[in-house]
Amino acid sequence: MASLTLTIDAEILEAAKLEAERRHTTLDQLVAESLAAVAPKRVTDEDKEELIRLMKERPLGSIDRPLTREEIYAERTWPRS
């Protein structure tokens, strides 16, 4: 793991420490989880393999019959009263 140095307000630091304590975790872990929540997820080889497996299992758009034009349009319009 990499290290990170932050400069923050002392009151925010104290509030964050209290929140970490309330959650029974460390301040480092709390910050790491917060950053992980906003960072884009890395796609792994396992993710790619699972997607390919699912696509082969049931291709996108595979239904018993093709939708009619009216059915497609009905899905894209707001309900009218």
MODELLER restraints for C-alpha pairs under 7 A, 6 or more apart:
rsr = mdl.restraints
at = mdl.atoms
rsr.add(forms.Gaussian(group=physical.xy_distance, feature=features.Distance(at['CA:16:A'], at['CA:27:A']), mean=6.97, stdev=0.5))
rsr.add(forms.Gaussian(group=physical.xy_distance, feature=features.Distance(at['CA:17:A'], at['CA:27:A']), mean=5.90, stdev=0.5))
rsr.add(forms.Gaussian(group=physical.xy_distance, feature=features.Distance(at['CA:20:A'], at['CA:26:A']), mean=5.59, stdev=0.5))
rsr.add(forms.Gaussian(group=physical.xy_distance, feature=features.Distance(at['CA:20:A'], at['CA:27:A']), mean=5.42, stdev=0.5))
rsr.add(forms.Gaussian(group=physical.xy_distance, feature=features.Distance(at['CA:20:A'], at['CA:30:A']), mean=6.25, stdev=0.5))
